[in-house]
Structure formats: C-alpha cells, structure tokens
Amino acid sequence: MYKLLIRPVFFLFDPEKIHHFTFSLLRFINKIPLIPSLLRGLYIVEDSRLERTLFGLTFKNPIGLAAGFDKDAKLYNELGNLGFGFVEIGTLTPKAQPGNPKKRLFRLKSDKAIINRMGFNNGGVEEAVTRLKKPSKSFKERGILIGGNIGKNKLTSNEEAVNDYKVCFNALYDYVDYFVVNVSSPNTPNLRELQDKEPLTKLLKELKSENSKKQNPKPILLKIAPDLTDSQLMDIIAIVNDTKIDGVIATNTTISREGLTSDKKDETGGLSGKPLTNRSTEVIRFLAEKSNKAFPIIGVGGIHTATDALEKLDAGADLIQIYTGFIYEGPKLVKTINKALLQ
C-alpha cells in the first residue's frame, strides 16, 4: 500500500515539507486509541533470536533508524511502534540553528537516492532533552534503545569544537543509551577536517575523559564518511584502538556522484540511498578485516532490501541502520529484514 498509494502522493510534494507532514501524521495517528497496538502488531517482530548485545546494551533486534530523521527527539516513541530495535536522534548541537538555506533536500527517484545539505538544523540540545525527560512508559517497557548523535554548531571553529561536543554529551548523558560523534557530515563547513588523525584523537580522548567521570559510562561511537581512503581507514582503526571508544558507524553520506542518472545529481550536499550500497559495505568489510573485528560496527548506507541488510552483516556489521531505504520502501522494510534474519 505504501509503495503503490502513499509514496506516489508524498513524492509529488517538496521533500522537506512532506517530512514535516509525515511527522505530524505519525504523531496524530498514534494518539488514536488502539492504533499504536495495531502498528506494533503489523511491524514488530518479537523473537529472542533477533537480540544483539553490544557494548553492554541489549538490542531487541539489530535494525535501527539512522540519525537525521528524528533530529530533535520529537517522534522516537511513535517510531518505536514501527519495529525498530533502536532509534538515533540528532545530529544535535549546543545551540539551536536553522541549518542551510532552503531548498536543501532533493529526491533522485531514478537513483533511489536523496541529496541533502541540511546543515545540522535542530532546536538545540536542551530542547531535545526536555522531550527526552518524558518518555512514555510503554516505550521504555519495549526496551527500544536511543542513541544521541552529537555535533558542533556551524559558527564554532574546529579549534573550539571539542567544547560543543562536550556540552551535548553532558546534556544528553542521562537520557540516551549511547553516543555517536558526527565529524563526517559534508554539510557543515570544514567539519570533515575533524576526521584527520590528530584532531579526531584529541576530540575522542576528551569525550572518553568526560565519560570516565560518570558513574555509569555510556558507549561512544564514531560515525565516518564513505569517502575515506584506505590509508585514512587504517588511521580510523588506529584511533579506535588508541582512544578505546566503543565502535564505528559506517557510513555517513557521500560527496561522490559516480553513476547517477537523475537531473538533480549536481546538487551539492551528502548523497544517501542505493548508490551508497556497495561503498558502505566495502568500508564495513575493510574495517572488520583489517582490525580483525576488534570493535563493533554499525552498518548504514543504501539498505533498501533484506539482501542489502544481510550483505552488511556478512561484511562485518553487528547492527544496521536505515534511513533513505525507509523513505523509499516504507515501514515494512524493518519487518522484512527481521523476518529474513530469522530465516
């Protein structure tokens, strides 16, 4: 029904406007009596064989929603009804910021892809914390985990970036289950320079130090770009080993436009979706093999089918996340992948 009726109508409208409309729609229908139970019955697959335990956390299933969809922690309860094992909020920054000028989100329908140049638009970390303080009881009972994806404000220099990440870390600490350090978005000027070995090591060590002061330290993961060279990926392995962070999310969006056919292919921003499938899997396999599987990997990028998901897991991913595939294929994708895992 989604692909035949709902998606064609949604795709007639501006992507960012329809994103906000979908948020409002999901929030509204989840307030109707019995609808949440109906959605859970349709989409949630309950089976202990799907459980995964990583960095001290037990995930009900290995399928998560990637950061960027629920930036401001407005819909994580409702999204939990669609079968996800975990939902990642953000990217959040210390101060609210509008992001880049519109129009900044583009569908490449012939490529099953999206280009975005959103620029960490969000209401600021404290606004998100206000929402996270009030999770529904049923959400917590279902045990769906929440990740906090953190970044820096656009006007913060790279030299001062560590402070922004620490502000977000401390604000979110009591309300998320794990953290993701985002230094790989192509849409904040100079942000990707923080992936270089020296500044990245410094940033991660500072956050690890902050984490060690807490009574119950939380897992910290690093989200990397798919555009890194083999040499840079070897640096990532060394950095993870040196800083003792808990894992890597591979990968963020790409600046590559190789093989695209859409007339919107020349828009600037990060590309996600089907064109990223192979490259993200290559990065996962490289990290897993070259590190001798020394740390957990969450695989994300171009997952539109159960086969895509299984390939990521076979390459060395411990968990996976979807985003653009969720837009193109609909909520049934989560259930389809979980069913395939059981088979």
N, C-alpha and C positions, 0 to 999 in steps of 0.2 A: 504494500500500500504506500509506503514511504517513497519508494523509487518511481512508482507509476503515477501517483497522485500528488503527494505532498511536495517532493523535491522539485518537480517541474514548476509548480506555482512559486515556491520560495525563490527559485533561480531566476524568476522574472524581475526580481527587485534587487536593489543595491545590497551587496553582501553585509556591510556593517549594520544597515538598518534592519535587515532580516535577522541578524544575530541578536539584536536587542529585542526584536519582536518575539523570537523564539524563547528568549529568557522569560519574558512576560507571560507567554503562553504556558510554558512549563510550570511556572510558579502558580499561575491561575488554576490549571487543571489538577495540580497536586493538592489544592485546597478543597477540591470537591470530595465529599465522603466516598469512600471505597475506591477511588481512583488510584491512590498510592498502592493499595493492596493489589489492585488489578495490574498495575505496571510491574510490580515486583513478581507477580505470578507469570507475567509474559516474558520477562527479561532475565531474571536472576536464576542462575543455575547453582543449586546447593549440592555440593559434593565435597567431602573432605579430601578427595584425591586432587582437587584443584588448589589446595592450600600450599603456600610457599612461605618459608621462614627465612628471612634475610635480616642481617644487622639487628637481630633481637626483636624484629617485628614479624607478626604472622599476618599474611595477606590472604583473605578468603579465596581469592583467585588472582592469577597473575596479570590481569588486564586492567590497566589504569587509563584515566583521562589525562592527557598531557596538559602542561601549563599553557595559558593563553586563552582557554575557553572560558573559565570562570576566574578571571583576573582578580576580582575584588571579593571573592568568597561570598557571592550572593546566592549561589544555587547549588552548593555542594550537597545539601540534604536531598533535593529533588533529583539530582544526577545519580545519587546513590541508589535510587529506585530502578535505574536502567541497567543494573547488573555489574557495574564496575567494582573491582576489588579495592581500588584506591583512586582518589581524585587529587590532582595537584593544582593548587591555587597560585595566582600570580601570573607574571612577574610583578612583585610589589617593590616599591621604592619608599624611602623615608617620607618624602613629601608628595602630595598629590601633584600630578602633572597631566596635561591634556594629550601628550603624545604629538606625533607629527600631523601636519595639516591634512585634511581630507581632500580628495579621495585617497584612501590608503590601504584598501583591501580589494583584491581582484580575483575573480574565478577564471581559471583557464580550463574550461569544460572539456575541450578536446584532449587535454593532457591529464585530466583528473587531478588537477593541482590548484593551489592557491598561492598567490604572492601577497605578502603583507609588509607594510612598512609602518606598523602601528606606533612603535617608539615607546614602549613601556607606559602606555596610557593607563593610569589607575588612580584611585582615590586616596592613595597613601596608606601606609601600613596600619596606622592607628584605626582608620575607618574599617579596615578588614578585621582587625582584632575585635572591634565592637560586635561584629556579626558572629565571629567565631566563639565568642563568650556564651552564645545562646544556641548551641546545637540541640536539635530535637532529641528527645530520649530514644526514639526509635532508631535514629541514625547511629547513635553510639552503641545501641544494642546490636545492630547489624555488624558492627566491627569494621566498617569501611574506613581505611586509613586516609589521612590528609597530609599531603606534602606541601611545604611552603617554599615557593620559588622566589628568590630574592635577587635584587639588582641595585644599581645606583641611579640617582637622578641624572638627567641629561646635563644639567649645569654643573654637576660635581666633576672636578678634574680627576683624571686617573690617579694622580698622586694622593688625592683625598678619598678615593673610592672605598678604601678599607673601612672608613668610618660609617659610610652609608650601609654597607653590608652588615656591620656590627649592630647598627641601630635596628635594622629589620630583624636580624637574628634574635636580639634580646626582646623585641616587642612580640614576636610570634612564638617564642620558645614554649610557653605554657599551652599553646593551642594547636600545634601541628605535631605530627609524628616523626617527620624527617624534614631535612632542609636540602634545597638544591641551589647551588651557586651558579648563577647565569652570567657568564662572561662571553657568551658566544652568539648573542643576537647581533645581526648585521644592521639593525635599525637605530642604534644609539651611537653617535659619532665616537670613534676611537675605542669603543668598548672591547672589541676583539683583540686589541693590543694587550689586554689583561690576560690573554691566554699564553703570552710569552712566559718562558720558564721562570725568570726572576720575579716579576710582579705577581704571577699566579701562586708561586710558592709562598711568597710573603703573605698574600691575602688568605690562603688556606691555613697557614700556620697561625695567623691572628685569630681566625674563626675557631680553630681547634683549641687555642688557648682560652678563648671565651667560653667554649663548650665545656672545657675541663673544670671550670669554676662552678658549674651547675651540679646539683645533687644527682640528677639522672641525665647524663649527656645524651643528646639526640644524634642520630646518624646524619652525616653531612656528605652530600654527593656533588659531583661536578658535572655540569652539562656542557658538552663540547660541540664544536661545529663539524660538519661533514667535510669541510674544505681543507682540513689539516693535512699536511704531507705525512709520509711515513716517518720522517725524522721528527716531526712535531708530535706525532702519536707516541713515538718512543719517549719523548720528553714527558708526555702526559703519564705514561706508565711509571716513569721515574719519580714524577711529582707525587703521584698517589702513594707510591712506596715511601717516599721521604716524609710526606705530611701525615700519613696514616689516616687519610679520610676514608670514608666507608664504601665508596663506589663511584661509578661514572654513568651518566645518561648519554647515550649515543644514538641519535644526534639531533642537533637543532636544525633550523632551516639552512638552505644553501644559497650562495650567490651565483652558482653555476646556472646556465641556461641551455646546457647541452641537450639536444634532441627535442626541444619544444616545438610545437606546431601552432600554438594559439597566437592570435594577433596581439595579445597582451603580454607576450613573453619579454618585451623590452622594458616593462615597468620595473623600477628599482624596488628593492626590498628582498626579503627572505622567501625562498620558494619551498613549499611543502607539498606533500602528496605523492602520487605514483612515480613521478620522475626521480624521487629520492630513494625508492625502494632498494635498489641494488647497492648504491653507495653507502647507505646507512648499515646495510648488512655486512659490507666489506669492512667497515670501520669496527663493527662489533667483533667480527672474526679476527681481525688483526689484533685488537686489544686482548681478546681471550687467549689467542695462541701465543703472542709474544710475551704476555705476562704469566703464562702458564696458569691462567684462570686465578690470578692472585687476588682479585676483588670482584664483587658483584657488578653486573652491567644491566641497566635498564635500556632496552632497545626501543627506539621510536624513529619513525620515518617511512612513509609510504606503505603503511599497513592498511590494505583495502579488502583483503580476503583472509580466510583462515590459513591458506597456504603461505601468504606473506608472513603471518604471525609465526607459524611453525618454522619457517626458514630463519627468522630472527633468533628463535630459541635454539635451533640446531646450531646456529653460528656461535652461540655462547651467551646469549641474553638470559638472564634469570627471570626477569619480568619484562613486559612490554607496555607501551602506551600508544594510544591512538588519538588523533585529532582530525586531520583532513579526511581520513577514511570514514570517520564518524559522520562528517558533513555529507559526504558523497553516498555512503552506503546506508546510513541510518542506524538507529539504536540496536537493530537486530544483529549488527556485526559483533557486538560483545558476546551475545549468546552463541552465535555461530562459532566463534573462536573457542569458547569454553567447551562447547559440545565436541569440537574437533580434538581438543586436548584429551578429553575423556575417551574418545575412540582410539 
